[in-house]
Amino acid sequence: MKSCGRWIGFVLLATLSLPAQQPPAGAPKQSPAAPPDVGQIISGVYHNPFFGFSYRLPYGWVDRTEDMRQEASDSRKAILLLSIFERPPEATGTTVNSAVVIAAESASSYPGLKNAAQYFGPLSELTKEKGLTAVNEPYEFPVDGKPIVRRDFMKQMGSVSMHQGTLALLQSGYVLSFTFIGGSDDEVTSLLEGLKFSYASKSKKNPAPSSGR
């Protein structure tokens, strides 16, 4: 079997290059959103204070964020925040090369976008072109109280099945997307557990103790 890793890498890169929709003639121009902080990995945890979330990387996974940023044809369409894989692209295997990809796109690229569920319109078209089938409709999937929307996809490749769960959130003028790929629904669920939105509110959760009783 050919390496699944290279094929999955291609699909994920494609999801970061969704065609920007052109605003209708005469539509008012929207001000560009402030450039987001791309975040950083510290002690195995990716932190992004701009969007207020963190993601704990699975042990031993490969960080390909910089490589995929350089491969992107137009970084203005999507800003890659994190791209990690279970194994490097040159390592062949008979199983899905599991991955996590987090990106941010300016909401102004999607005129008329009012909620995160609408983002799955163009995304679902793209995944269909790549042979993935949507297994459900977009549904609410809150994480730490955040109003997140999720949709799941699947592709059968011989005896191997690829499962993808994508989360979307509108925040700070951006569409924030989280894509988790694994060889089973259970693996996708396990990968999702590393995502936390408590990063920006830690100080609120630990107020100074009162001097009185």
N, C-alpha and C positions, 0 to 999 in steps of 0.2 A: 504493500500500500504506500502511496506517496505520502510525504510528510503533511499531516493536517495543519501543522504550525504555520507553514507558509501560506496556506489557503486562508486560514483564520485571520492571519495578519493582514491579508489583502482586504478581507471583508471589514475588519475593524477600521482600517484606514479609510475605506469608502464611507463608513458611517460618519467619519469626521469631515466629509466633503460634500454634504448635502447641498444641492444646487440652491443658491439664494434666489428667492422669488423677487421679481421686480415689482415695485409699487405701481399701482395704476396711475395713468396720466392725471396730473392735477392734484394728486394726493399730497398732503402736507409732509414735508421732510421731517423725519424723527431725529432728534439729537443722538449722536452715538453714545453708547454707555461708557462709563469710565473703564479704562483698561484694568482687568482683574489681576490680582497677584497670582502667579502660577503655583505658589506654594513650594514646599520642600519636604524631603524625607528626613526624619530625625529618629534614630534608634528603631528603625523598622516600621515607623508610622508616618504616613503622609499627612501633613497639616496644611490647611488652606484657611487662613484667618479672614480673607476677603469674603468668602462664601460661608465661613463658619462651620466647617466640617473637617473630619479626619478620617483616614482609612488605614487600618492595620494590615500591612502586607503579609501574605502567607510566607512562612519561613522558606528560604531558599529560592524564591521566585526571581525572575530576571526583569530588571527595569529597562524598558526600551523607549522611554518617553522621549529622550533627546533624538534618538534615531528616527522615530516616527514623525517628530516635529520637522526634521529636515526633509523627510520624504513627502510631506504634505505639499500639495501644489499651490495652495493659497491659504495662508494662516489667518487671513481676515475672515474667512467663512467660519472657522472653528478654531478655538484655542485648546490645544491638547494639554490637559493638566496632569494626567497620569496614565501610563500604559505599561502594564506588567503582565508577564507570561510565566507559566509554570516551568517552561524550558526554553532555551534559546532557539531561534528559527532554524539553525543548522542542525539541530538535534532531531533526527527522525524518530518516529514512533508509530505505534498502532492505535493510539488513543488520542482523543482531542487534546490539543495544547491549550489548556484552560487559560483564561485571561480576564483582566479587569481593565476597562478603559473609561476614563472620566474626562469629559470635555465641556467647554462652554461656548455657546454661539450667541451672537448678538440677537436679541429678540427683534430688532429692526429688520433683520433679514427675512422675517416672516410677517408681512403686513396683515393686520387683522387678527393676529394671534392673541387670543384672550385667555386661554388656559393651557396647561401643560398637556392635556389630553389631545388637543389639536395638533401638537407637535408630532404625534404618531402617524399622522396622515402621510407626509412625505417620507418619514422614516420607514413606515411599513411598505411603501412602494419600493424603496431601495432594497430592503431585505428580501422582498419577493423576487426582485431581479437576480438576487444572489442565491436563490433557491431555498430560502427559509420560509416557513409557513407560520403565520400567526396562530397561536393556540387559544387565544382569548381576546376579548376586547379590552381596551385600556380601563384600568380600575384603580381606585384609591388605595394607596399603600403607604400610610404615614410612617415616617422614621423619626423617632424622638420628637414627635409632634409636628413635623414638617408636612405640609400638604403636597405630598409626592404622588405622582401617577405612574403606574407600571403596566407594561405589556410584555408577554412572553412569546418566544419564537422557537422553532425547532427545524432541524435539517437532518435527514437520514443519509448517511454516506456508507453504503454497504452494511456491514455489521456494527458500524459506529454511528451513534446519534449525537448531534451537537445541540445543546440547549442554551438558549440565550434569554436573559432577563434584563430588560432595559427600564430604568427609572428616569423620570423627567420632572424638573422643577423650574418654575419661573422665579428668578430672584435677581435683584440689582440690575435690571435691564438685560439679563441674559437668560438663555435656556440652558440649564445645567443638566447634563445627561450622564447617567452611570450605566455602563454596560458590563454585564457579568456573563461569562461564557464557561460552560463546563460540560462534562460528559453525561450529566444526569440532572434532574431537577433538585435532588438532594445536594449535589455539589454547588449548584447555583445558590441555593439557600444558605449553604455554609459560607460562601464567598460574601454574600450580602451582610453577614453578621459583623464584618469588619468595618462597616460604615457607621459613623457616629456624627450626630449634629450637636453634640454637647460642647464641642471645642470652644465656641465663642462665648459660652455662658458659664464657664467653670467658676468665674469669680462670683456670679450670682448664686451659685449653688452652695458656696462656702462663705457665707457672710461672717463678719467679725463677731465673736461671741459677746453677748451682753454682759455688762459689768455687774448688773443686778440680778437677783433671783426673785 
